[in-house]
Amino acid sequence: MGGWFNGMSHSGTLLVVRNLGPGLCSVPARPRMQFQDAGRRPVSLAQQFDAGTQADAAGPVAIPVEAEATSKLRWVSGEVYDVSHCVEPAYIGLAVGGDILWQSFGRRLCGPAGQPPTYTATPLRRDPVYQPASAASSN
């Protein structure tokens, strides 16, 4: 289990933002992420960007009703440094509009001692709206 995300002391997850509201919503392609421990105290992590990707390169993503946008998050999960510093945030928060949407997280992230562990996140990308096979064949 884990497929693309897990292996060689690395881990990751697919972040999914689904529009359950009554109308189109727009979210930043690179929303601000926050992490908290089980006591709801902030956990310090640093976001890195893939080579050739600007931090603010992508504009907002429009998500229709019942559609979703996804981002791939990856990080070092093993104690691979001479002296490692690992954290296990219980929650991840995603800044959308004036709100922060919180979700359980519970993953282990590691980095070198004296520095916050880092993670990478691809820009959110809209996925197609799901249509059951019966609806798709009637169009």
Rosetta blueprint (number, residue, H / E / L):
1 M L
2 G L
3 G H
4 W H
5 F H
6 N L
7 G E
8 M L
9 S L
10 H E
11 S E
12 G E
13 T E
14 L E
15 L E
16 V E
17 V E
18 R E
19 N L
20 L L
21 G L
22 P L
23 G L
24 L L
25 C E
26 S E
27 V E
28 P E
29 A L
30 R L
31 P L
32 R L
33 M E
34 Q E
35 F E
36 Q E
37 D L
38 A L
39 G L
40 R L
41 R L
42 P E
43 V L
44 S L
45 L L
46 A E
47 Q E
48 Q E
49 F L
50 D L
51 A L
52 G L
53 T L
54 Q L
55 A L
56 D L
57 A L
58 A L
59 G L
60 P E
61 V E
62 A E
63 I E
64 P L
65 V L
66 E L
67 A L
68 E E
69 A E
70 T E
71 S E
72 K E
73 L E
74 R E
75 W E
76 V E
77 S L
78 G L
79 E L
80 V L
81 Y L
82 D L
83 V L
84 S E
85 H E
86 C E
87 V E
88 E L
89 P L
90 A L
91 Y E
92 I E
93 G E
94 L E
95 A E
96 V E
97 G L
98 G L
99 D E
100 I E
101 L E
102 W E
103 Q E
104 S E
105 F L
106 G L
107 R L
108 R L
109 L E
110 C E
111 G E
112 P E
113 A L
114 G L
115 Q L
116 P L
117 P L
118 T E
119 Y E
120 T E
121 A E
122 T L
123 P L
124 L L
125 R E
126 R E
127 D E
128 P L
129 V L
130 Y L
131 Q L
132 P L
133 A H
134 S H
135 A H
136 A H
137 S H
138 S L
139 N L
